[in-house]
């Protein structure tokens, strides 16, 4: 049945849970990169975090389908939920590739991108907590911080790919594997910036 009661904050609660869960995944992935041992076991732990994120996303969509009134536009809620979920999917996908591609060790560039991902995920947590108050100045400050992480990840990615492609002694298969990993991690930070832009848009519409 549709809920015709007064608007509530359950969507903010769920989005905050999803953001916190994303950060747990980003942190677990960074810990894997910093201590590259027991890779399959650590991948399983990251995958469990992803499953938890999927469950939260389903909760959000089920709640949207049964609620008549929402604190912000329902399209914005679903966009935020799915974009946060996409970031965690990317993190899990890269961890999976480490297992499938039998990556033996972590490159400095992969570690740097993982730190950028963790930093961007931390900003998402702050953004989703700030969203509840709809205070533009705080959101604007956080979006600037997110932009710095995006710029940093882009620079790391460009350097990493240039290093790969300019080394004539590198096996082409090696290039393909690492280029894909670098691209996925950089894409993940890009999606974090998409979350930031969505939050900023919501605040501007509701200011």
N, C-alpha and C positions, 0 to 999 in steps of 0.2 A: 504493500500500500504506500502511496505517496505521503510524505510528511508535510502537512500544511501548518505545522507549528512555527513559532518564531525562529529566525535564523540562529544557528549555533556555530560553535568553533570547531566542530569535529573534523572538518576538512583541514583546518590549520594544524590540528593535532596530528592527523595522518601524514600530511606533507612534511611536517617536522620529523616524524618517525622515519619517513622514507629518506630524507636528507641525512639523518643521523646514521641510518643503515648504509647509505652510500659511502659516507665517510669511513665507516668500519671496513668496508670493502677496499677503499683506496689505501687505508692505513695497513691493512693486511697484505695488500699487494706490495706496498713499499717495503714492508718488513721482509717479504720474500726476496725482493731485489737486494736488500742490504745484507741478508744472510741466506744466500742461495744454496740451501740444503733441504732435504726432505721435500723436494718440489711437488711431487704428486700429493703428499699429505696436505701441504699448504694450499695446493689448488683445490682440494676437496673442501677445505675450510672456507675458501673464497666462494666456491660454488654454493655452499650452504647459506652464505650471506646473500648471494644473488637470489636464491629461492625465497628467502625471507622478504627481499625487496619485491619480488613478483607477487607475493601474498598481500603485501601492503598496497600495491598498485590495484590488485583485484578488489580489495576492500574499498578503495577510493571510488572505483568505477561502480561497484554495487551500491555504495552510498549515494552517488550521483543519480543513479537510476531510481532510487527510492525517495529522493528528497525534492520537494517542490521549491524550497527557498535555500539558496546558498549564499555564503558571505561575500563571495566574489563570483564573477561570471563562470558558469560551468565549463565553458570551452577553455578558459584559463586554467582551471583546476586540472582538467584532463591533460592539457598540454604540459603543464609542470610535472604531473605524475609520470607521463610517458617519457619525457626528456630526461628526468632524473634516472628512470629505469634504464634508459638507453646507455647512460654513462656507466652504470654498473655492469650492464651486459658487455660493454667494450672491455672493461677491466677484467672480467671473467674470461672473455675471449682471448685476451693476450696471455693470461695465465695458462689457459688451455693450450695455446700454441707453444708455450715454453715446454710443455710435456710432449706434445705431438711432434714438434720439430727437434726434440732432444737437444734443446739449448743447454750447452755445458757450463757456460758462465755468462755473467751480465756485463755488458759494455758500459763505460762511463756515461754514454749518451742515454742508454736505456734507464740507468739509475736516475739521471737528471730529469728525464721526462716523467718518471714515476714520482719524483719529489714535486714536480709541477702539478701532477694530477692530484696528489694528496693535498697540496696547498689550495688548489681550485675547489676541491671537495669541501675543505674546511670553510671556504667562503660561502659555499652553497648552504651549509648549516646555518651560518650567521644570517644569510639572506632570508631563509625560510622562517627563522625566528623573528626577524624584523618585519616580515610581510604582515604578520598579524596586526601590527600597529599602524601600518600604511604611512610611515613617516619617510618622506622622500629624501630628506637630507642624509639620513642614515643609509638608505638604499643606494643613493648616489655615491657615497663614500665606498661602499662595498663593491659596487660595479666597477669603480676605478681600480680597486685591488684585483678584481677578476680579470680585467683587461691586461694588467701587468703579467699575470700568470699566463694568459693566452699568448701575449707577445713573447714571453720567455720560452714557452714551449715551441712556438713557431721557429724561433731562432735556433733552438737546440735541434729541432727536426731538420732544418735546412743544413746545418753543419754536419749532422749525422749522415744524411743522404749524400752530401757532397763527398764526404770521407769515403763512403762505400763505393760510389761510382768512379772516383778518381784513383782507386787502388787497382792497378792492372793485375795484381797477383791474387786477387780475391776470386774464389770460385763463384760463378754466376748463380748457383743455387743458394749459396750463402747470401749473396746480394738480395735475392728475391725474398728469402726468409726475413732478413733483418729490415729490409725496406718496408715490408708489410707490418712488422711489429712496430716500427717507428711511426708509421702512418696511423695505425690504430690508436696508439697512445696520444698522438697529437689530435686526432679526431675526438678523443674523449675529452680533452681540455676544451676543444671547440664547443662541444655539447654543454660543457659546464658554463661557458659564456652564453650559450643560448638560454640556459636556465636564468642566468643573471638578467638577460635582456627581457625575458618574460616577466620576471618579478618587477623590473623597473616599469614595464608597460602596464602591469596591473595597478601599481601605485599611482601612476600618472592618470589612469582612467578613474581611479577612485579617490583622488585627492580632493 
